[in-house]
């Protein structure tokens, strides 16, 4: 249906496992040149790289804690040094950090959650933006920034996940400003908002908890990471979504219908 991801330079943050890895593998299968990140080149990252290398020789891992701004800047410098520019950025790194109800939230926890989910996406996008604009100008096609939001951004999140949910709602909102500022530069911004995806994110849930969640999902089950990947391909591809920007695409099995 489309082949314009071939040879595109695509950065997927937080892709040593889960949703990010499934997206990175799908991009590599589409012929893209793919960079992934995680905090370190640990066993997960080594395994992810070996899966990616089985598909393509043109893949790279970039270590760094993206909740820290200098790491975001270095990531973009290293990615551009390796691939010569950026065509698609997927801001996927994120997570719950922990569960704390309002009386237990302190400054340290607040900063940790907001830095991981909000600051990281903003700073990586900020440093990538000149390259995304240059690529759009050079090619005549739009370039694409994809943020990973969440169903929690609508619902407020599960127990103790208020800051996580708020940080995802912040991502849903902040892109609207970027759309107004940078559409004329040829850059599109969209959010993929997953529902409940069977990854390490839900490792704290036993079978009873999972059955309770399944009952709230019309599809009756958690999604797989692989079921998220086609939406990333769609939003990355100018041929598929060149006129789509500023949207939140909900991939949630009907669990929430805004
Ligand atoms: P996951 O399996 O826990 O994977 C998270 C990835 O991010 C890992 O590669 C992890 O590697 C990396 N990461 C974590 N902290 C990082 C940091 N400070 N700097 C750089 N990389 C970091 O999570 P997932 O379920 O695939 O979630 C991916 C995204 O989808 C997240 O933004 C999450 O909030 C969102 N989401 C997930 C669900 C769900 O149900 N699973 C639902 C809605 C939204 P290291 O830990 O090795 O650094």
Boltz pocket constraint, residues with backbone or C-beta under 6 A from the ligand:
constraints:
  - pocket:
      binder: B
      contacts: [[A, 13], [A, 14], [A, 15], [A, 16], [A, 17], [A, 18], [A, 19], [A, 20], [A, 37], [A, 38], [A, 39], [A, 40], [A, 42], [A, 44], [A, 64], [A, 65], [A, 66], [A, 67], [A, 91], [A, 92], [A, 93], [A, 94], [A, 95], [A, 96], [A, 116], [A, 148], [A, 149], [A, 150], [A, 151], [A, 152], [A, 193], [A, 194], [A, 195], [A, 196], [A, 197], [A, 198], [A, 199], [A, 200], [A, 201], [A, 202]]
      max_distance: 6.0
